Amino acid sequence: MRYLRELRPDPTRLIQEKMAVAEELYTLWGESFLGDPEIPELLEHYRRAVEHSNRTMEQAGTFRECYLCTVEEGQGCCKIGLENECTVLILLLNRLLGVELPREREVPGRCFFVGPLGCKILARPMLCRDYFCRRHYARIPEETMARVTAVLNQELVLLYRITSLLRARLEFWTGDFLQELDLTGYT
């Protein structure tokens, strides 16, 4: 059994590699992105969409249910490895939004991006935004959940648009070889 534990990969290694690539892209191309005729406006639309989604989710009680499940009941969905749903493009998007990426896992056994007050990044993968479980559907009225889903859809469409645009710009600038930008998965 000890031998098997020694063979397990470091659960933090993949996300650290992705963050290093995102930081390098930000260093090399950040000013170009921020000077682009389309990207700054999309960044602002996306930021407002995330804020609108967060307000709607707070009002609906989804955050409260997650808090109860995670903190009081010791369960929760943001487990170790979930951070690997973040692509290099989403990490780069966070940097363009002014978010500093964490350097280490703050809460043992949880997603790399979870802190004591929740997620520490602004731009998140779809799975981390449209995550509703049976608990939510059992405790929050159907019409409220439908409203939350509609608001989240606006945010996720913008996430897709902006990451697609980032990818297109990088491929144009660097020669169309950056296939690993969308890498997800668990170690």
Summary of the structure (lengths in Angstrom):
residues: 187
radius of gyration: 17.6
end to end distance: 18.8
largest distance: 56.4
contacts: 507
relative contact order: 0.18
helix: 65%
strand: 3%
